[in-house]
């Protein structure tokens, strides 16, 4: 399983589509994703203060574009990147992703992944 963070509004716009092609494909060449172990750090670094987020829980075996695990920022971690549009039938479910009361994100409750 890999995860992608987006706003609830973005999800509401694309959820009936066949594919998701965010601007990051044009700017970075891929869709940014992460693993469950990376999600809290990524959210706290790039989405601090946002309360309208969701996580797309993605089955990598169903993604039709190429997924590459790479460390482009030299952080000592391999992040999953989807090189091309995300076919939305690979999205297993969508999880509401709010920060804790202290404003920090944490790994979502394990029961949300089943």
Protein Blocks (a to p, Z undefined) as FASTA:
>chain_A
ZZddddfklmmmmmmpmbdcdfklmmnopacdddfklmmmmmmmmmgoiakbccddddfk
lpmbdcddddfkonopacdddeddddfklpmbdcdddddfkopacdddfklmZZ
